[in-house]
Amino acid sequence: MNATDTERLTETTRWLWKICGPLIFIPRLIGNFIAMWIFIKLKITSSKAFLHLFILAVTDTSVLFTNLGRVWIKYTFDLDVRNLSDTGCKIHEFFAYTFMDFSGWILVSLSIERLKNSGMVQHRYNPNTPVDRNTNNTRLLVVLAIVYICLSLPNSIAYPVDALSGRTCSYCDAKWELAWTVTYLILFCNYAINPIIYTMQISKFNNEFRKLLCCQLIRNTHRLESPREHSAVMSTAPSYRRRDLDLSSSDTLSTSENGREPSR
């Protein structure tokens, strides 16, 4: 392959990061902050599932900053934050891998907690033990696990495939860079899609999210309609009525000004 094909693949990789990076980062960052705010409003200490999901939202936000943010800066501004200093490189690498692994272990902890609270283990040895059949939490856990596996699997497969295939030319390096970019962006969707899953699977979360949207829409509607309604009333009212409204408003202002005591 010639240098033109290699340059085309390299430029495609660069533009994927420039465009897809912010499309994943900005909406999902807002979604994670909204999720954290809703879980706080729902009192995260009242439910261990809410506590796990709140920590998961914090961890996913940290992953977006430490991993996606670093790679986007690298391909957009040709600046790698790990090259600024050796100490900073080690600290960043530590937190980057810690947050990514911690996100998976939160799901493991939530699975163990769900299994323990369901009473299935105790019921096996003691049939009189009641079994918690809260299907909502179970369904949420299954969906989170399936999404995590499906979105993480392509990137996990890419590394052994690259090790077995081998790279012997610059074109092969460019192909690997493009394949790694696609699988890595898919992996980051895993840390960004959870707020959507919460809205679809948790009824309390969905209700609070709807309340948040409705309150914001009502505020915006009032801000837009109040001046319009006032002008519409004044325009449709008869001339003598408009004169009375103007006189009443002026009398009110004069009364309020006369009622004020001078400052001493």
Backbone as CSV, one residue per row, in Angstrom:
resi,resn,N_x,N_y,N_z,CA_x,CA_y,CA_z,C_x,C_y,C_z
1,MET,0.844,-1.193,0.000,0.000,0.000,0.000,0.883,1.248,0.000
2,ASN,0.429,2.295,-0.673,1.230,3.503,-0.775,0.978,4.422,0.425
3,ALA,1.712,5.546,0.420,1.607,6.480,1.539,0.254,7.185,1.569
4,THR,-0.413,7.302,0.417,-1.711,7.983,0.373,-2.759,7.217,1.170
5,ASP,-2.772,5.894,1.033,-3.736,5.087,1.787,-3.469,5.177,3.290
6,THR,-2.212,5.170,3.647,-1.861,5.289,5.065,-2.295,6.629,5.617
7,GLU,-2.052,7.691,4.859,-2.448,9.029,5.297,-3.961,9.149,5.395
8,ARG,-4.684,8.491,4.500,-6.145,8.536,4.546,-6.679,7.856,5.803
9,LEU,-6.104,6.723,6.155,-6.528,6.044,7.378,-6.194,6.866,8.622
10,THR,-5.034,7.476,8.612,-4.638,8.307,9.758,-5.564,9.502,9.919
11,GLU,-5.923,10.131,8.805,-6.819,11.284,8.867,-8.217,10.870,9.292
12,THR,-8.658,9.697,8.861,-9.965,9.188,9.297,-9.993,8.954,10.798
13,THR,-8.913,8.391,11.311,-8.816,8.172,12.755,-8.874,9.482,13.524
14,ARG,-8.145,10.467,13.019,-8.114,11.764,13.692,-9.505,12.417,13.726
15,TRP,-10.219,12.358,12.612,-11.530,12.989,12.559,-12.573,12.223,13.367
16,LEU,-12.398,10.919,13.487,-13.304,10.159,14.351,-13.217,10.646,15.794
17,TRP,-11.987,10.878,16.252,-11.816,11.367,17.619,-12.320,12.793,17.771
18,LYS,-12.072,13.633,16.768,-12.502,15.026,16.860,-14.017,15.158,16.909
19,ILE,-14.735,14.315,16.150,-16.190,14.437,16.062,-16.891,13.579,17.111
20,CYS,-16.529,12.318,17.188,-17.235,11.393,18.082,-16.887,11.623,19.550
21,GLY,-15.684,12.120,19.825,-15.299,12.377,21.209,-16.257,13.317,21.926
22,PRO,-16.465,14.546,21.416,-17.424,15.443,22.078,-18.859,14.927,22.053
23,LEU,-19.245,14.190,20.986,-20.611,13.663,20.920,-20.875,12.648,22.031
24,ILE,-19.847,11.957,22.465,-19.988,11.017,23.576,-19.797,11.734,24.909
25,PHE,-18.834,12.628,24.966,-18.432,13.235,26.235,-19.493,14.190,26.786
26,ILE,-19.906,15.169,25.990,-20.748,16.256,26.506,-22.136,15.769,26.932
27,PRO,-22.907,15.058,26.053,-24.241,14.622,26.510,-24.186,13.659,27.687
28,ARG,-23.230,12.751,27.668,-23.172,11.759,28.742,-22.659,12.362,30.039
29,LEU,-21.810,13.386,29.946,-21.380,14.072,31.160,-22.572,14.749,31.826
30,ILE,-23.406,15.399,31.016,-24.621,16.018,31.550,-25.555,14.943,32.120
31,GLY,-25.686,13.824,31.406,-26.547,12.744,31.885,-26.075,12.157,33.202
32,ASN,-24.767,11.993,33.361,-24.245,11.450,34.611,-24.446,12.414,35.774
33,PHE,-24.288,13.710,35.530,-24.524,14.684,36.591,-25.997,14.716,36.986
34,ILE,-26.886,14.604,36.006,-28.318,14.536,36.313,-28.637,13.271,37.106
35,ALA,-28.002,12.152,36.722,-28.221,10.900,37.452,-27.759,11.016,38.897
36,MET,-26.592,11.619,39.120,-26.099,11.794,40.490,-27.038,12.675,41.298
37,TRP,-27.545,13.753,40.678,-28.448,14.661,41.382,-29.753,13.951,41.740
38,ILE,-30.271,13.123,40.825,-31.528,12.412,41.096,-31.329,11.368,42.186
39,PHE,-30.207,10.660,42.170,-29.965,9.661,43.211,-29.807,10.316,44.575
40,ILE,-29.197,11.510,44.620,-29.101,12.238,45.882,-30.494,12.650,46.356
41,LYS,-31.337,13.090,45.424,-32.694,13.481,45.774,-33.513,12.291,46.249
42,LEU,-33.237,11.109,45.697,-33.938,9.896,46.113,-33.364,9.303,47.401
43,LYS,-32.375,9.960,47.997,-31.718,9.503,49.222,-30.999,8.171,48.968
44,ILE,-29.757,8.302,48.521,-28.983,7.126,48.129,-28.764,6.168,49.282
45,THR,-28.801,6.681,50.522,-28.597,5.793,51.667,-29.811,4.916,51.951
46,SER,-30.961,5.251,51.344,-32.162,4.451,51.586,-32.169,3.147,50.820
47,SER,-31.315,3.019,49.823,-31.261,1.802,49.010,-29.817,1.509,48.634
48,LYS,-29.413,0.278,48.836,-28.054,-0.087,48.461,-27.870,-0.083,46.946
49,ALA,-28.949,-0.370,46.226,-28.867,-0.308,44.766,-28.628,1.120,44.306
50,PHE,-29.321,2.097,44.910,-29.109,3.495,44.559,-27.688,3.934,44.901
51,LEU,-27.171,3.445,46.028,-25.798,3.784,46.418,-24.796,3.259,45.391
52,HIS,-24.981,2.011,44.957,-24.095,1.437,43.939,-24.184,2.222,42.631
53,LEU,-25.391,2.570,42.237,-25.565,3.271,40.967,-25.028,4.701,41.039
54,PHE,-25.122,5.328,42.206,-24.534,6.662,42.374,-23.013,6.599,42.237
55,ILE,-22.401,5.613,42.891,-20.941,5.451,42.772,-20.565,5.111,41.331
56,LEU,-21.409,4.326,40.660,-21.149,3.984,39.260,-21.204,5.236,38.380
57,ALA,-22.145,6.137,38.650,-22.228,7.384,37.879,-20.991,8.252,38.098
58,VAL,-20.517,8.321,39.349,-19.297,9.081,39.634,-18.096,8.460,38.929
59,THR,-18.018,7.133,38.961,-16.905,6.441,38.309,-16.937,6.619,36.799
60,ASP,-18.118,6.512,36.196,-18.232,6.694,34.749,-17.837,8.110,34.342
61,THR,-18.205,9.099,35.144,-17.794,10.475,34.862,-16.287,10.615,34.931
62,SER,-15.669,9.968,35.902,-14.208,10.013,36.026,-13.532,9.334,34.841
63,VAL,-14.135,8.244,34.346,-13.584,7.567,33.167,-13.630,8.482,31.949
64,LEU,-14.726,9.214,31.782,-14.841,10.122,30.646,-13.764,11.200,30.700
65,PHE,-13.464,11.696,31.886,-12.450,12.738,32.014,-11.044,12.180,31.812
66,THR,-10.711,11.104,32.512,-9.335,10.617,32.510,-8.950,9.888,31.231
67,ASN,-9.889,9.223,30.588,-9.561,8.421,29.408,-9.991,9.095,28.106
68,LEU,-11.284,9.342,27.972,-11.765,9.954,26.730,-11.212,11.365,26.553
69,GLY,-11.161,12.133,27.629,-10.643,13.492,27.533,-9.195,13.525,27.098
70,ARG,-8.401,12.617,27.627,-6.975,12.586,27.282,-6.758,12.226,25.813
71,VAL,-7.467,11.213,25.319,-7.275,10.788,23.930,-7.808,11.839,22.964
72,TRP,-8.934,12.491,23.320,-9.473,13.541,22.449,-8.511,14.714,22.339
73,ILE,-7.907,15.108,23.448,-6.909,16.188,23.414,-5.702,15.779,22.578
74,LYS,-5.323,14.523,22.673,-4.165,14.042,21.930,-4.383,14.135,20.425
75,TYR,-5.535,13.709,19.933,-5.780,13.694,18.488,-6.273,15.042,17.963
76,THR,-6.776,15.897,18.833,-7.271,17.195,18.381,-6.190,18.262,18.418
77,PHE,-5.407,18.290,19.480,-4.407,19.345,19.666,-2.971,18.825,19.598
78,ASP,-2.801,17.523,19.269,-1.463,16.921,19.214,-0.711,17.118,20.523
79,LEU,-1.423,16.917,21.626,-0.847,17.081,22.962,-1.270,15.912,23.823
80,ASP,-0.288,15.183,24.321,-0.556,14.059,25.221,-0.192,14.485,26.632
81,VAL,-1.196,14.483,27.522,-0.952,14.951,28.889,0.032,14.052,29.622
82,ARG,0.191,12.828,29.175,1.145,11.926,29.835,2.587,12.286,29.525
83,ASN,2.806,13.079,28.493,4.163,13.484,28.139,4.606,14.752,28.840
84,LEU,3.733,15.337,29.647,4.093,16.580,30.330,5.118,16.333,31.431
85,SER,4.966,15.233,32.150,5.920,14.893,33.216,5.812,13.408,33.508
86,ASP,6.893,12.841,34.035,6.885,11.415,34.376,5.928,11.130,35.532
87,THR,5.925,12.020,36.527,5.032,11.818,37.678,3.571,11.926,37.252
88,GLY,3.279,12.931,36.434,1.909,13.086,35.951,1.460,11.917,35.100
89,CYS,2.381,11.343,34.330,2.063,10.177,33.502,1.677,8.989,34.376
90,LYS,2.450,8.758,35.438,2.151,7.622,36.313,0.833,7.823,37.061
91,ILE,0.596,9.057,37.523,-0.643,9.327,38.256,-1.856,9.170,37.332
92,HIS,-1.751,9.717,36.129,-2.862,9.617,35.188,-3.121,8.170,34.790
93,GLU,-2.076,7.424,34.530,-2.256,6.020,34.140,-2.870,5.212,35.265
94,PHE,-2.469,5.510,36.499,-3.042,4.801,37.646,-4.536,5.042,37.752
95,PHE,-4.949,6.314,37.703,-6.369,6.632,37.842,-7.168,6.168,36.630
96,ALA,-6.582,6.217,35.443,-7.306,5.804,34.234,-7.698,4.330,34.317
97,TYR,-6.723,3.473,34.646,-7.025,2.039,34.720,-7.847,1.701,35.966
98,THR,-7.637,2.457,37.053,-8.395,2.181,38.281,-9.868,2.458,38.087
99,PHE,-10.193,3.598,37.492,-11.604,3.947,37.288,-12.287,2.975,36.326
100,MET,-11.589,2.566,35.257,-12.196,1.640,34.303,-12.456,0.276,34.942
101,ASP,-11.516,-0.215,35.735,-11.716,-1.502,36.396,-12.741,-1.403,37.525
102,PHE,-12.725,-0.267,38.215,-13.648,-0.098,39.339,-15.094,-0.100,38.877
103,SER,-15.341,0.410,37.670,-16.695,0.416,37.132,-17.246,-1.000,36.996
104,GLY,-16.414,-1.930,36.536,-16.848,-3.320,36.424,-17.063,-3.980,37.777
105,TRP,-16.207,-3.650,38.752,-16.336,-4.257,40.072,-17.568,-3.746,40.815
106,ILE,-18.027,-2.553,40.473,-19.267,-2.065,41.076,-20.434,-2.949,40.653
107,LEU,-20.450,-3.347,39.383,-21.506,-4.249,38.915,-21.409,-5.607,39.605
108,VAL,-20.188,-6.066,39.850,-20.014,-7.334,40.574,-20.555,-7.212,41.993
109,SER,-20.227,-6.094,42.656,-20.724,-5.876,44.015,-22.240,-5.770,44.042
110,LEU,-22.809,-5.102,43.044,-24.272,-4.994,42.976,-24.917,-6.355,42.744
111,SER,-24.266,-7.218,41.959,-24.794,-8.562,41.723,-24.776,-9.398,43.001
112,ILE,-23.680,-9.292,43.750,-23.582,-10.046,45.006,-24.626,-9.547,46.005
113,GLU,-24.778,-8.223,46.066,-25.762,-7.648,46.987,-27.178,-8.076,46.622
114,ARG,-27.441,-8.092,45.327,-28.773,-8.508,44.878,-29.015,-9.978,45.191
115,LEU,-28.017,-10.824,44.988,-28.155,-12.250,45.287,-28.350,-12.484,46.773
116,LYS,-27.652,-11.712,47.592,-27.772,-11.881,49.043,-29.136,-11.418,49.540
117,ASN,-29.617,-10.292,49.033,-30.906,-9.765,49.485,-32.088,-10.575,48.963
118,SER,-31.900,-11.258,47.850,-33.013,-12.041,47.313,-33.355,-13.242,48.184
119,GLY,-32.391,-13.691,48.996,-32.644,-14.830,49.871,-32.583,-16.168,49.170
120,MET,-32.088,-16.198,47.927,-32.061,-17.459,47.191,-31.065,-18.440,47.799
121,VAL,-29.932,-17.908,48.292,-28.931,-18.797,48.900,-29.461,-19.386,50.193
122,GLN,-30.082,-18.536,51.055,-30.639,-19.048,52.301,-31.811,-19.986,52.043
123,HIS,-32.586,-19.696,50.994,-33.747,-20.527,50.687,-33.331,-21.932,50.249
124,ARG,-32.131,-22.036,49.691,-31.670,-23.357,49.259,-31.445,-24.273,50.449
125,TYR,-30.943,-23.698,51.564,-30.679,-24.517,52.749,-31.844,-24.485,53.735
126,ASN,-32.648,-23.424,53.653,-33.804,-23.320,54.536,-35.016,-22.929,53.695
127,PRO,-35.860,-23.865,53.350,-37.015,-23.557,52.468,-37.972,-22.540,53.056
128,ASN,-37.923,-22.329,54.372,-38.828,-21.371,54.998,-38.367,-19.929,54.821
129,THR,-37.158,-19.741,54.308,-36.646,-18.385,54.116,-37.382,-17.725,52.954
130,PRO,-37.937,-16.528,53.162,-38.656,-15.856,52.057,-37.695,-15.406,50.967
131,VAL,-38.182,-15.440,49.751,-37.384,-15.045,48.588,-37.882,-13.706,48.075
132,ASP,-36.962,-12.760,47.953,-37.315,-11.442,47.434,-37.387,-11.512,45.909
133,ARG,-38.584,-11.295,45.370,-38.780,-11.376,43.924,-38.949,-9.975,43.313
134,ASN,-38.035,-9.077,43.670,-38.048,-7.732,43.104,-37.441,-7.793,41.704
135,THR,-38.318,-7.969,40.727,-37.846,-8.178,39.359,-37.265,-6.912,38.744
136,ASN,-37.641,-5.737,39.261,-37.138,-4.494,38.675,-35.628,-4.370,38.850
137,ASN,-35.150,-4.609,40.069,-33.715,-4.540,40.319,-32.972,-5.633,39.559
138,THR,-33.567,-6.804,39.494,-32.928,-7.901,38.766,-32.830,-7.593,37.281
139,ARG,-33.903,-7.054,36.717,-33.897,-6.692,35.304,-32.870,-5.597,35.023
140,LEU,-32.786,-4.615,35.914,-31.805,-3.541,35.744,-30.389,-4.095,35.761
141,LEU,-30.119,-4.995,36.682,-28.790,-5.577,36.781,-28.437,-6.381,35.541
142,VAL,-29.398,-7.142,35.029,-29.158,-7.941,33.827,-28.881,-7.044,32.628
143,VAL,-29.652,-5.970,32.492,-29.445,-5.051,31.367,-28.082,-4.378,31.458
144,LEU,-27.692,-3.914,32.659,-26.382,-3.282,32.827,-25.247,-4.252,32.499
145,ALA,-25.393,-5.503,32.937,-24.343,-6.491,32.674,-24.236,-6.809,31.186
146,ILE,-25.372,-6.964,30.517,-25.356,-7.282,29.083,-24.751,-6.128,28.283
147,VAL,-25.162,-4.902,28.605,-24.618,-3.736,27.896,-23.125,-3.607,28.141
148,TYR,-22.688,-3.851,29.383,-21.259,-3.759,29.711,-20.447,-4.780,28.922
149,ILE,-20.936,-6.001,28.836,-20.205,-7.044,28.123,-20.175,-6.764,26.621
150,CYS,-21.329,-6.392,26.064,-21.402,-6.177,24.608,-20.526,-5.009,24.154
151,LEU,-20.482,-3.933,24.927,-19.713,-2.767,24.518,-18.233,-2.890,24.856
152,SER,-17.884,-3.726,25.811,-16.475,-3.921,26.172,-15.812,-5.028,25.363
153,LEU,-16.608,-5.939,24.816,-16.052,-7.096,24.127,-15.235,-6.739,22.880
154,PRO,-15.676,-5.819,22.008,-14.869,-5.519,20.811,-13.458,-5.038,21.132
155,ASN,-13.330,-4.163,22.122,-12.000,-3.676,22.480,-11.151,-4.766,23.116
156,SER,-11.785,-5.663,23.862,-11.033,-6.766,24.476,-10.546,-7.754,23.427
157,ILE,-11.321,-7.952,22.357,-10.922,-8.872,21.293,-9.845,-8.254,20.401
158,ALA,-9.855,-6.922,20.272,-8.932,-6.261,19.343,-7.481,-6.485,19.719
159,TYR,-7.164,-6.511,20.999,-5.765,-6.630,21.416,-5.171,-8.002,21.096
160,PRO,-5.813,-9.123,21.441,-5.231,-10.414,21.041,-5.183,-10.614,19.530
161,VAL,-6.185,-10.074,18.803,-6.150,-10.171,17.344,-4.955,-9.413,16.792
162,ASP,-4.674,-8.244,17.346,-3.512,-7.474,16.899,-2.208,-8.193,17.232
163,ALA,-2.156,-8.829,18.397,-0.934,-9.537,18.777,-0.689,-10.747,17.878
164,LEU,-1.736,-11.422,17.451,-1.580,-12.596,16.598,-1.299,-12.225,15.138
165,SER,-1.902,-11.147,14.681,-1.720,-10.770,13.268,-0.354,-10.175,13.003
166,GLY,0.126,-9.353,13.909,1.422,-8.713,13.703,1.324,-7.534,12.757
167,ARG,2.202,-6.541,12.985,2.227,-5.346,12.144,3.633,-5.162,11.591
168,THR,3.713,-5.163,10.268,5.037,-5.113,9.623,5.240,-3.877,8.751
169,CYS,4.231,-2.997,8.669,4.365,-1.815,7.820,3.552,-0.680,8.412
170,SER,3.759,0.509,7.867,3.042,1.686,8.367,1.545,1.596,8.061
171,TYR,1.201,0.955,6.950,-0.214,0.794,6.616,-0.913,-0.106,7.645
172,CYS,-0.226,-1.159,8.081,-0.782,-2.033,9.122,-0.958,-1.270,10.431
173,ASP,-0.003,-0.392,10.752,-0.140,0.427,11.953,-1.341,1.353,11.849
174,ALA,-1.556,1.942,10.665,-2.699,2.836,10.474,-4.021,2.075,10.577
175,LYS,-4.052,0.841,10.038,-5.270,0.035,10.153,-5.561,-0.311,11.603
176,TRP,-4.515,-0.677,12.347,-4.717,-0.991,13.756,-5.181,0.236,14.526
177,GLU,-4.625,1.394,14.215,-5.025,2.621,14.905,-6.502,2.932,14.659
178,LEU,-6.962,2.713,13.440,-8.367,2.947,13.121,-9.270,1.929,13.818
179,ALA,-8.862,0.659,13.793,-9.663,-0.374,14.465,-9.714,-0.135,15.969
180,TRP,-8.583,0.255,16.551,-8.546,0.535,17.985,-9.432,1.736,18.322
181,THR,-9.446,2.735,17.466,-10.280,3.915,17.695,-11.751,3.549,17.712
182,VAL,-12.191,2.745,16.745,-13.604,2.365,16.681,-14.010,1.555,17.913
183,THR,-13.204,0.571,18.282,-13.544,-0.257,19.441,-13.447,0.527,20.747
184,TYR,-12.525,1.479,20.808,-12.368,2.279,22.032,-13.541,3.250,22.194
185,LEU,-14.012,3.813,21.097,-15.181,4.684,21.170,-16.430,3.891,21.577
186,ILE,-16.546,2.664,21.072,-17.655,1.799,21.496,-17.551,1.501,22.988
187,LEU,-16.322,1.289,23.468,-16.116,1.047,24.888,-16.556,2.240,25.727
188,PHE,-16.278,3.458,25.266,-16.659,4.642,26.023,-18.166,4.838,26.052
189,CYS,-18.867,4.328,25.058,-20.330,4.390,25.105,-20.872,3.631,26.304
190,ASN,-20.133,2.626,26.762,-20.540,1.862,27.939,-20.605,2.745,29.177
191,TYR,-19.675,3.711,29.284,-19.643,4.596,30.442,-20.561,5.799,30.263
192,ALA,-21.238,5.879,29.125,-22.089,7.029,28.848,-23.563,6.684,28.733
193,ILE,-23.886,5.408,28.558,-25.268,5.028,28.257,-26.074,4.690,29.509
194,ASN,-25.401,4.601,30.664,-26.104,4.170,31.872,-27.265,5.069,32.280
195,PRO,-27.156,6.417,32.184,-28.326,7.241,32.548,-29.570,6.917,31.736
196,ILE,-29.403,6.540,30.472,-30.554,6.150,29.659,-31.173,4.856,30.195
197,ILE,-30.318,3.931,30.608,-30.818,2.666,31.168,-31.561,2.921,32.475
198,TYR,-31.037,3.828,33.316,-31.726,4.143,34.575,-33.125,4.685,34.310
199,THR,-33.242,5.560,33.305,-34.545,6.154,32.994,-35.527,5.103,32.510
200,MET,-35.045,4.102,31.782,-35.926,3.083,31.223,-36.287,1.998,32.229
201,GLN,-35.416,1.727,33.204,-35.612,0.575,34.070,-36.029,0.926,35.497
202,ILE,-35.728,2.126,35.983,-36.046,2.496,37.368,-37.215,3.466,37.343
203,SER,-38.341,3.066,37.906,-39.542,3.903,37.860,-39.366,5.181,38.674
204,LYS,-38.743,5.097,39.849,-38.530,6.294,40.666,-37.599,7.278,39.958
205,PHE,-36.553,6.750,39.337,-35.632,7.608,38.596,-36.355,8.275,37.431
206,ASN,-37.183,7.508,36.737,-37.933,8.043,35.603,-38.892,9.146,36.042
207,ASN,-39.559,8.955,37.183,-40.484,9.966,37.678,-39.760,11.258,38.041
208,GLU,-38.616,11.133,38.718,-37.853,12.324,39.083,-37.303,13.035,37.849
209,PHE,-36.898,12.256,36.870,-36.394,12.863,35.632,-37.506,13.609,34.895
210,ARG,-38.700,13.043,34.884,-39.834,13.730,34.247,-40.204,14.996,34.996
211,LYS,-40.153,14.934,36.331,-40.429,16.134,37.116,-39.419,17.233,36.800
212,LEU,-38.159,16.840,36.662,-37.120,17.816,36.337,-37.371,18.465,34.986
213,LEU,-37.733,17.647,34.002,-38.013,18.192,32.674,-39.266,19.061,32.678
214,CYS,-40.309,18.609,33.372,-41.553,19.380,33.400,-41.364,20.719,34.093
215,CYS,-40.623,20.733,35.193,-40.382,21.995,35.903,-39.619,22.972,35.026
216,GLN,-38.616,22.456,34.305,-37.838,23.331,33.439,-38.677,23.857,32.286
217,LEU,-39.527,22.999,31.715,-40.384,23.441,30.616,-41.411,24.465,31.087
218,ILE,-41.954,24.261,32.286,-42.935,25.203,32.813,-42.294,26.563,33.074
219,ARG,-41.066,26.545,33.614,-40.377,27.811,33.860,-40.118,28.555,32.560
220,ASN,-39.643,27.830,31.562,-39.379,28.477,30.278,-40.669,28.986,29.632
221,THR,-41.761,28.213,29.782,-43.035,28.641,29.201,-43.555,29.911,29.860
222,HIS,-43.425,29.971,31.200,-43.874,31.163,31.898,-43.041,32.383,31.516
223,ARG,-41.738,32.169,31.348,-40.873,33.290,30.978,-41.234,33.832,29.601
224,LEU,-41.633,32.925,28.708,-41.963,33.357,27.349,-43.381,33.898,27.238
225,GLU,-44.334,33.319,27.992,-45.729,33.670,27.818,-46.160,34.885,28.634
226,SER,-45.498,35.151,29.758,-45.930,36.254,30.618,-45.899,37.593,29.903
227,PRO,-44.807,38.001,29.252,-44.832,39.269,28.523,-45.836,39.261,27.382
228,ARG,-45.968,38.119,26.710,-46.905,38.044,25.593,-48.348,38.178,26.072
229,GLU,-48.693,37.499,27.190,-50.043,37.589,27.707,-50.375,39.018,28.134
230,HIS,-49.404,39.697,28.755,-49.652,41.067,29.189,-49.894,41.980,27.998
231,SER,-49.068,41.841,26.969,-49.238,42.674,25.780,-50.527,42.338,25.045
232,ALA,-50.911,41.026,25.059,-52.156,40.637,24.402,-53.364,41.214,25.117
233,VAL,-53.338,41.218,26.452,-54.444,41.782,27.221,-54.567,43.273,26.971
234,MET,-53.431,43.961,26.970,-53.452,45.407,26.755,-53.901,45.767,25.353
235,SER,-53.567,44.921,24.370,-53.935,45.230,22.990,-55.404,44.944,22.701
236,THR,-55.945,43.909,23.344,-57.345,43.540,23.091,-58.325,44.302,23.965
237,ALA,-57.877,44.911,25.043,-58.785,45.642,25.922,-59.250,46.923,25.245
238,PRO,-60.473,47.383,25.566,-60.954,48.658,25.013,-60.093,49.814,25.484
239,SER,-60.280,50.951,24.801,-59.430,52.104,25.095,-59.656,52.626,26.502
240,TYR,-60.933,52.671,26.934,-61.200,53.178,28.284,-60.658,52.221,29.338
241,ARG,-60.663,50.912,29.014,-60.140,49.922,29.962,-58.630,50.042,30.075
242,ARG,-57.982,50.279,28.958,-56.531,50.447,29.000,-56.172,51.689,29.802
243,ARG,-57.016,52.767,29.662,-56.734,53.990,30.396,-56.903,53.753,31.896
244,ASP,-57.937,52.951,32.270,-58.131,52.642,33.686,-56.984,51.818,34.248
245,LEU,-56.485,50.858,33.428,-55.361,50.046,33.891,-54.129,50.882,34.098
246,ASP,-53.893,51.819,33.167,-52.717,52.685,33.297,-52.846,53.589,34.511
247,LEU,-54.096,54.147,34.754,-54.285,55.014,35.907,-54.131,54.253,37.218
248,SER,-54.672,53.002,37.249,-54.560,52.212,38.473,-53.122,51.855,38.781
249,SER,-52.358,51.529,37.733,-50.954,51.199,37.956,-50.175,52.412,38.420
250,SER,-50.492,53.622,37.860,-49.783,54.828,38.285,-50.153,55.205,39.704
251,ASP,-51.460,55.025,40.078,-51.878,55.296,41.441,-51.196,54.369,42.431
252,THR,-51.050,53.126,42.033,-50.373,52.169,42.917,-48.934,52.564,43.148
253,LEU,-48.264,52.994,42.085,-46.874,53.412,42.221,-46.752,54.643,43.095
254,SER,-47.653,55.631,42.897,-47.569,56.850,43.695,-47.864,56.568,45.160
255,THR,-48.838,55.667,45.408,-49.168,55.311,46.788,-47.998,54.631,47.483
256,SER,-47.345,53.728,46.742,-46.197,53.025,47.334,-45.047,53.967,47.595
257,GLU,-44.869,54.966,46.718,-43.777,55.913,46.939,-44.084,56.839,48.107
258,ASN,-45.379,57.288,48.228,-45.748,58.154,49.337,-45.717,57.423,50.655
259,GLY,-45.945,56.135,50.641,-45.963,55.363,51.881,-44.589,55.077,52.426
260,ARG,-43.580,55.316,51.634,-42.214,55.054,52.125,-41.789,56.139,53.080
261,GLU,-41.120,55.785,54.134,-40.580,56.765,55.052,-39.201,57.172,54.603
262,PRO,-38.897,58.441,54.692,-37.533,58.864,54.290,-36.499,58.263,55.209
263,SER,-35.406,57.901,54.635,-34.321,57.301,55.426,-33.668,58.353,56.288
264,ARG,-33.384,57.976,57.529,-32.762,58.907,58.466,-31.308,58.549,58.661
